[in-house]
Every structure is written in C-alpha cells, then in structure tokens.
Amino acid sequence: MPSRSQSLDIVLAQVAELDALAGAAIARPGSEADAVDGVVPGVVATPATPGVLARTLAWATETGHTVVVRGGGTKLGWGPPPRSVDLLLSTTAMSAVLEHRHGDLTATLQAGATLAETNRVLRRHRQWLPLDPPWSDRATIGGIVSANDSGPHRQRHGAPRDLIIGMTLARADGLLAKTGGIVVKNVAGYDLARLLTGSFGCLGVILTATFKLAPLAEASRTVSAEFPANAHVAAVVADLRAHAFTPTALELGAPPATMFIRFESVETVVVDQAEQAARLVRGHGGTSVILTGEEETLAWREHEARVFDRDGTIVKLAILPGELAATLVWLDATAKTRQLDCVVTGRADLGVLYLALDGAVSEQAAFVTALRERLPVGRGSATIQRADRELKTLLDVWGQVGDGLRVMQEVKRRFDPTGTLNPGRGPGGL
C-alpha cells in the first residue's frame, strides 16, 4: 500500500488554504493514483495560470513543504523514491500552444501541453516540434524539457536542449522569470533555458518553452533490416556515415539484431537513399525491406514498444559511439550469464541505448553495477529510468556524477536554497 505523506486533517486544511490563496478550487487530497514511487502526496494542486502556480510554489517554500511537479506522469518514476511529497503540483491546466510563428519556424508552448496535441496544432502549417520520446500522447512539454528526453529523430534534429530558445519559469520562491527570446538568432543574456533543460524539476517549474520547429517532410521511407549477429549493426552504421547518408533516424534493436534506417525529404531523395541503404545492408549480410505509409508507422510503434511498453526495469545507457559493437556483445553475454532477459533499442549512431531488463533483482543489480564499471566518468553512464523499489534500494539510480556534482549542488543552492523542489531525487541527490 502506498504511504501518505501527511495526516488527512492537515491535508484538508492545506487544501482549503491553497484554494483561498488561488481564489478558486485548485487543490484536493492526494490519492493512491497520484503516488510517486509508493508515496501518496498530501495535496495535489492544479493551477490554471502562471500567477497562481507561482503563489502556490511560494506558499510551499514559505511553509516548508516539499514539491514534486507532474505533467503527464510519464517520468514520475525517474529518480530515487521520495522521502515525502507534501505537494504534487500539476501543470495540466496550462496546456495551450500560446503562439505559432510559422513564418519564423518557432512556437511558444505551455508546459502542460502534450507533445501529440502540440504537433497536431503545428501541422496546420505543415510544421512540427521534431521530438519523439515515448508516450507522446501523454508526455508534456514541461516533462520532456525537464528530462531533456528525446527519441529516434534525435539523429537528425537533436534533443530538447538543441531546440529550445526561450523559457518562462517559476522559481521556488514564487518569482516568475523569463529567459531567451522568440527568434532562433538570439544571444541575449545567460542561457537559463538550456540550464533548466535536463534539470529534472530540481531548479524551477517550467511554465512555457519556445522552440525551433522543423517543416514536415514531403515523403518518408524506412529501411527495416535484420542481421545474423549484433556485430553487423556497428559495421553498417560506420558504412552509412562513410558514404554520407543523411537518415533522420538510425535505430538498432536486439535481439534479434535489427536496424531501422529512416529517410525524410522529397520523394525522389528518400526513394533513392532508401534503395542505396537497402543494398548496403545486404552487402553486410543482412536482409532488408523498405517500408512506407501505414506499414512504416506501425513498424516504428512496435520498435518503441519493444522496451517502453514492457514491464520491468529500464536503463538508459550512454556510450561512445565507437564502442557500440563491443557494448552490444558484452550486454548479450552478461545478460545470458546472469539469466536476465535483456532487450535493447536506441540511437545506433549516437551511443544512446535503452535496455529493458527482467529477472532476479539481485542479478539486475549486479548487471548494472558491472555495466557501470565498464563506463568510467566521462566515457559513458548507465541511469535507471524505471525500476521497482527493491532495485532502487540496492543501487543509486543515477550512478556516478563526477566532478560536476559540486557545481550542480551550488546551482541548486542558488535556485532552491530551501530544497523545496524534488528534494533528493535529482542526480547526486540534488
């Protein structure tokens, strides 16, 4: 059973206090459905305006209450279990596309907007925010930015930190701040938007974000490839790079050893590049088929589901791209030795992989520990994105942070000196 952070009498008094502060009914007692790693929040508040959210946040800081921010909830399991959640602050009532400057290829979005709905609006002018993390129908802009989360299109378009150009945020003391601008070529002031991107809700509450957009491609083709062994994947990636192919996504999967090579441009270009890539795959001993239309869409959905729709542990692995082949061999051999089911997907050319692990918790802990020993600070990382509480008690979900921890701690102290926001759940226990 989830545990509640506070007694019900105290919770009801806080609900009344927050409603009075907002001048509207924005708060309610937390329920088991709101639990964060087994901890039921005392109060759930859903402000409808930035001003009300800022006042709510200031109240929490002044009264010494801990705060966790939630959008669609797709990343609430990231980080160690919280010691307490006095206030769960939801951004879902602020979910608009505030401005789409289609002539400039930029847009300003509220934090509670889902990625899928955002791109539905942007498609009216044949543009999109080129991010595709898992569960885009639920993942919100604020959560995606806070986690710097991305998907297969990172190969061509980068991560949120590469696309964001401006932001408004609420500090822990309730002060509203704005950084960046609304045009791509902007050099005004310190780049707080990129600092907050990937801060995991530890520094401030993101209210809006302004991004560079991309035009929708005229056509798309995906080469679906399968190989007799994982070693072939790294060879194909190197060959694609050497021959100056320009895929918008270059994904791997195992087992079995598979690749998805996507091209998006005008029709003649994608057809030509897909046919060349298919021949290259066959030259490396693989089989290939070129997908388009609904067949292509379904294949990408199934690829995402291989890891993210499974039960069990998910580990995000970052490696040097040149170590891809050796890493895939090690993962396969070590998982078999420890009798673990290990499914791998990820960015084949960027060294960003996702592992789905299933098996005895003690063996999973030993697997991750051994994996981290192969990755000294500066050469990679293995971060646990989803796991049950037992595994989280055996391992630090973030792993080693390195020499940057002291700087991160000082930044946290400057932005949130009272430790109100997501306390202890960020990298290094921020």
Order of alpha helices (4+ residues) and beta strands (2+ residues): beta-alpha-beta-beta-beta-alpha-beta-beta-beta-beta-alpha-beta-alpha-alpha-alpha-beta-beta-alpha-beta-beta-beta-alpha-beta-beta-alpha-beta-alpha-beta-alpha-beta-beta-alpha-beta-alpha-alpha
